[in-house]
Amino acid sequence: MSIISRNERSRRAQTQDAKRYIQMTIRRMRQDMNLTQAQLGKSLVTPVDQATISNWESGKTELSASQLLDVMMLFGKPNFLMLLDQCDVQSNTFEDKRSA
């Protein structure tokens, strides 16, 4: 197996973990602020409907980088790259939940 293939596999796993972490974080922060999905959607710079927020939280669709930045700024966490650093620390949590 080439180094490139191993790196690709690792990147793919890290990307999937980051996506799940972002989904869970959006849901948790929205709930912590006592916002419905519809309220969050209407609060964005470019508003989206409730179904879009639901799809983001469930992983059916992905946010664009600008949408993610907008959501994180709304939650007072504009540096979403730091959020992803936390994902690395907590990646074992994802594996535990998947195997449960």
N, C-alpha and C positions, 0 to 999 in steps of 0.2 A: 504494500500500500504506500502510495507516495505521501510526502509531507503535505502537499496541497490537499489531498483528499482528507487527511486527518484534520487539517485546519478547517476545511469546509464543514466537516461533521461537527466539530466543536463550535464553530460559528453558528451553525444551524440550531444546535441545542441551546446556546446562549441567547439567540434571537427568540426562540420559542419561549424560553423562561422569561425574558424581558417583556414579551407581549402579554403573557399571563399576569406578570407582576403589574404592568400598567393597567390592565383590565381591573384587577382586584383593587388597585390603589384608587382608581377613579371612583369605583363603587363605594369604597370605604370613606373616602373624603367627601363624596356627595352626601352619604348618609350622616357623616359626622356634622355636616353643615345643615342637616335637616332639609335637604333639597330633594324634590322629586326629580325624576329623569326629565320631565317636561320643563320644570323650572330651570334646571341646569342648561338644557338646550336653548331656552329663550335668553339666557344670560350671556351667551357667547357673542363675540364680536360679529361673527357670521352665524346667526341662529340656525339651529337644526331642530328637528322634531324629536319627540320622545322615543320613537322607534329607533332613530339613529343612535341615541345614547344607549338604549337597550342593546343594540347590535355591537356597540363598542365594548360595553361591559361583558357581553357574552362571548366576544371574540368572533362574531359573524363577519364584522367588517373592521378595518383598521382606520385609525385616525391619521390624517396627514400630519406632517411635522408642525405646520402652523396651527392646526386644531389642537394638537397635544400641548403646544406652548400656550395657547389661549386658555385651555382648561387648567393647566398648572399655574398660570398667572392668576386666574380666578380663585384658585385655592391657596394663593400666597406662596407658591413654590415654583417660581419662574425658571429655576435651574433644573430642568427635568433630567439632565445628564447625571446629576447627583442622585436622583431617584433611581436611575439604572444602576449606579454603583451599589445601592442598597440591595438591588436584586441579586448581585453577585454574592453578597453576604448571606442572603436568605434563600439561595437556590436549593438548598437541601429541603426546605419547607415544601417546595413544589414537588420534589421527588417523593416525599412522604405522602402528600395528598394524592398523588397519582397512583401510588401503590396501595392506598387504603381502600 
